[in-house]
Amino acid sequence: MRFDPVGRDEAREMARRELDKQIYQRDKPSWLERAWDRFTDWLGDLFQRAAAPNAQGNGSGWLSVAVIILILAAAIALVAWLMWGRRNPRSRGEALLEDEPSTALDHRDAADAHAAAGRWAEAIRERLRAIARDLEERAVLSPRPGRTADELAAEAGEAVPQLADELRGGVRIFDDVWYGDRPGTSEGYARLKDLDERLREARPKPLEADGLVPVGAAEDAAEGEGGPRW
């Protein structure tokens, strides 16, 4: 059997096509890994120079020290900025519900409309407002102007202790989006919607009387019979 000779250029092209196959590329580091390796090598070189700032006598060691300090300062600033979203004090000072009259159904309809349009931040806010208004309408919480999201979680958590952790988690989602510059997501909205539904099905513990009469208990109150606030 006779084979035609293969030229040098053709052989080189065949070898290149063979090496381009995926089987030879799977162990090749990604661009992110290569960039990280270069960064760590550069940083290691800086530390070596900083360890002996007077060894070269040209001030490069002290320059390395200054660069390391700047890198550390930038890292600290980044961490502080990321943590600011979780501990932003504004969430403790701004009222969750507005002064205009509204119902829980109004806020749920608004939340669903925002969600349908992909406006997840607005949907999250309206769903948490629906939770707050629903608890007031059912006399689980007393209507109080100026109640903040953190106060809602604390007060509702006492009334529905089995969902206290979920309430804090829902308020944390709201805080991260509205005060921590985090993007709203469909997952975050789904958690608030699920919390709203679970609260509507939950049986709150009786709260201390504060002059409010629960819906549907007016007749009992007129006859002098008390009842728990659900």
C-alpha positions in Angstrom: 0.0 0.0 0.0 1.4 3.3 -1.0 1.1 6.6 0.9 1.6 10.1 -0.6 4.3 12.1 1.2 3.1 14.8 3.5 4.8 18.2 3.1 6.2 20.2 6.0 3.4 22.9 5.9 0.7 20.3 5.7 2.2 18.4 8.6 2.4 21.6 10.7 -1.3 22.4 10.0 -2.4 18.8 10.9 -0.5 19.0 14.2 -2.1 22.4 15.0 -5.6 21.0 14.3 -4.9 18.0 16.5 -3.7 20.1 19.4 -6.7 22.4 19.2 -9.0 19.5 20.1 -10.8 19.8 23.4 -9.1 16.9 25.0 -5.8 18.8 25.0 -7.4 22.0 26.2 -9.3 20.8 29.3 -6.3 21.0 31.6 -5.2 24.4 30.3 -5.8 27.1 33.0 -8.5 29.6 32.3 -7.7 33.3 31.7 -8.9 34.0 35.2 -6.5 31.5 36.7 -3.7 32.9 34.6 -4.5 36.4 35.7 -4.6 35.3 39.4 -1.3 33.6 39.0 0.3 36.7 37.6 -1.2 38.8 40.3 0.0 36.5 43.1 3.5 36.4 41.5 3.6 40.2 41.4 2.3 40.5 45.0 4.9 38.0 46.2 7.6 40.0 44.5 6.4 43.1 46.3 6.6 41.4 49.6 10.1 40.2 48.9 11.2 43.8 48.1 9.3 45.1 51.2 11.1 42.6 53.4 14.4 44.4 52.7 13.6 48.0 51.8 17.3 49.1 51.9 18.8 46.1 50.1 18.9 47.7 46.7 19.5 51.3 47.9 17.3 52.8 45.2 14.1 53.2 47.3 12.2 50.4 45.4 11.7 48.5 48.7 9.9 51.5 50.2 7.8 51.9 47.1 6.7 48.2 47.4 5.7 48.9 51.0 3.6 51.8 49.9 1.9 49.7 47.1 1.1 46.9 49.6 -0.5 49.5 52.0 -2.6 50.9 49.2 -3.8 47.4 48.2 -4.7 46.6 51.8 -6.6 49.9 52.1 -8.5 49.2 48.9 -9.4 45.7 50.2 -10.6 47.1 53.5 -12.7 49.7 51.7 -14.3 47.1 49.5 -15.2 44.9 52.4 -16.7 47.9 54.3 -18.7 48.8 51.3 -20.1 45.3 50.9 -21.0 45.1 54.6 -22.6 48.6 54.5 -25.6 47.1 52.7 -26.3 44.7 55.6 -25.9 47.3 58.4 -27.1 50.5 56.8 -28.8 52.6 59.5 -31.3 54.1 57.1 -33.4 51.0 57.3 -34.0 51.7 61.0 -35.2 55.3 60.4 -37.5 55.2 57.3 -41.1 54.1 57.6 -42.1 51.0 55.6 -45.7 52.1 54.8 -46.6 55.5 53.3 -49.2 57.9 54.8 -51.7 57.3 51.9 -54.5 54.8 52.8 -53.9 51.4 51.3 -54.8 47.8 51.8 -52.8 44.6 51.8 -54.6 43.6 48.5 -53.4 46.9 46.9 -49.8 46.2 47.8 -50.1 42.6 46.6 -51.5 43.7 43.3 -48.7 46.2 42.9 -46.1 43.6 43.8 -47.4 41.2 41.2 -47.5 43.9 38.6 -43.9 44.9 39.3 -42.8 41.2 39.3 -44.5 40.6 35.9 -42.5 43.5 34.5 -39.2 42.3 36.0 -39.0 45.2 38.5 -37.8 43.0 41.3 -36.7 45.7 43.8 -40.2 47.4 43.6 -41.9 44.0 43.8 -39.9 43.1 47.0 -40.9 46.4 48.6 -44.5 46.1 47.8 -44.7 42.5 49.0 -43.2 43.5 52.4 -45.7 46.4 52.6 -48.5 43.9 51.9 -47.2 41.8 54.8 -47.2 44.8 57.2 -50.6 46.0 56.1 -52.1 42.5 56.3 -50.9 42.0 59.9 -52.5 45.4 60.8 -55.8 44.5 59.1 -56.0 41.2 61.0 -55.1 43.1 64.2 -52.0 41.0 64.7 -50.1 44.3 64.9 -51.6 47.6 65.9 -51.6 50.2 63.1 -48.7 52.5 63.8 -47.4 55.2 61.5 -43.7 55.3 61.0 -43.1 51.6 61.6 -39.8 50.5 60.0 -39.0 47.2 58.4 -36.7 46.2 61.3 -39.5 47.0 63.8 -42.0 45.0 61.7 -39.7 42.0 61.9 -39.2 42.3 65.6 -42.9 42.9 66.5 -44.3 40.3 64.0 -41.7 37.8 65.2 -43.1 38.1 68.7 -46.6 37.5 67.4 -45.6 34.6 65.1 -42.5 33.2 66.7 -42.5 30.2 64.4 -41.8 32.5 61.5 -39.5 34.9 63.3 -36.3 33.8 61.4 -38.2 34.0 58.1 -39.3 37.6 58.9 -35.8 38.7 59.7 -34.6 37.1 56.5 -37.3 38.8 54.5 -36.4 42.2 55.9 -32.8 41.5 55.2 -33.6 41.0 51.6 -35.5 44.3 51.6 -32.6 46.1 53.3 -30.0 44.7 50.9 -32.0 45.9 47.9 -33.2 49.3 49.1 -30.4 50.4 51.3 -27.5 48.3 50.3 -27.6 48.9 46.5 -28.0 45.2 45.8 -30.1 44.2 42.8 -33.5 42.8 43.3 -34.0 39.2 42.1 -36.8 36.8 41.3 -35.5 34.5 44.1 -35.7 37.3 46.6 -39.2 38.2 45.6 -40.3 34.5 45.8 -39.1 34.3 49.4 -41.1 37.4 50.3 -44.2 36.0 48.5 -43.8 32.7 50.3 -43.4 34.5 53.6 -46.6 36.5 53.0 -48.6 33.3 52.2 -47.2 31.5 55.3 -48.1 34.4 57.6 -51.6 34.5 56.3 -52.0 30.8 57.2 -50.2 31.0 60.5 -52.0 31.4 63.9 -50.4 34.2 65.8 -50.1 34.2 69.5 -52.4 36.5 71.4 -50.9 40.0 72.0 -51.6 42.3 74.9 -54.7 44.4 74.6 -54.1 47.9 73.3 -57.6 49.2 72.7 -58.1 47.5 69.4 -61.0 45.2 68.6 -60.2 42.4 66.2 -62.2 42.2 63.0 -65.2 39.9 63.6 -65.1 40.2 67.4 -67.1 43.4 67.8 -70.2 41.4 68.9 -68.3 39.5 71.5 -66.7 42.7 72.8 -70.2 44.4 73.1 -71.3 41.5 75.3 -68.2 41.9 77.5 -66.4 38.9 76.2 -62.7 39.2 75.4 -60.9 37.3 72.7 -57.4 36.8 71.4 -56.2 39.2 68.6 -55.5 37.1 65.5 
